[in-house]
Amino acid sequence: MFEVRFSNQAEKAINKSDSKLKKRLKNLFEKLKQNPVPVREFDLRKIAGEEDTYRIRLSSFRTTYTVYWEQKIIRVTKIKRRKESTYKR
């Protein structure tokens, strides 16, 4: 079983989020403890150019995390809301 740790930025984002999102995030983190790369359950992508770093999409939010396989630690680095303007050039 893996241990989930949070960066300061991720903790702040969790504390500021509404109860519905907190519930979804808690569910996500519980699943990550069992399986750090739950491809079948979530919209998960590996971050290009990074080693063992992934992002999971939960509706309009993106959670970015790194897996340290040897230490069995998952470090959540970002939880950020994506807007329509995020992908416009």
N, C-alpha and C positions, 0 to 999 in steps of 0.2 A: 504494500500500500504506500502511496506517495503522500508527502506532506505539501500542503499548499501554503505559500507565503506571498505577501503582497508588498508592492512598493508603496511609498507614501502617496503617490499620485493615484494609485488604484484604490487605496483605502479611502481617500477623500471622495473619489467618484462613487464608491459604494455608499458612504455615509450620506451623500447628497441625493442619491436616487430615491425614487418612490418605492412603496412597499411591494408593488407588483414586480418591478425589476429586481428588487432585492431577493424576492422569492425565486425568480428565474436564475439569478446569479448563484444563489445558494445551491440550487439543484445542479447547475453546471459544475460548481466546485466539488460537490460530492461525487459526481460522475468522473471528474478528472482524477480524483484520488484513486479510483479503481482502475481507470484506463486513461492515461495521459494524452492519448491521441484517438478520441472517439469519433472517427470519420463517419460512421453510419448514423450516428445520433444527431450530429450538429453539422452546420456549414463550416467546415474546417479547411484551412489552407496553410501550407507551409510558407513561411516568409522567404522569398528568394534572396539568396546571398547571405542568409543567416543559418547558423547551424542549430538545429533543434529548437527553433523558434516558430511558433504557430499563431494564427489568429482564428477566433471563432466569432461568427456573426450571430447575434441574437436580435432579430428585427433591425432596428436602426442603430444598435450599439455594437461595437467591436471590442473584443477582449483579446489582448496580445499577451502571450506568455512564453516562457522558455522552460524546457524540461532538462533537468540535470539527472541523467539516467543513473550514474554511479552512486550519487548521494540520495536518490529517490526523492528529489525536491522539484516542485513546480513553482516557478517564480512568476506571478502575475505582474506585468509591468504597466499595462494601460487598460483602462476601460473608458472608452470614448464614444460619444454620440456622433453619428455621421449624418450630415445634412444633404439635401439635394445639391447644394453648391459644391460639395466636396469633390465630385467627379467631373464638374464642368471645367472646360479649359478656357 
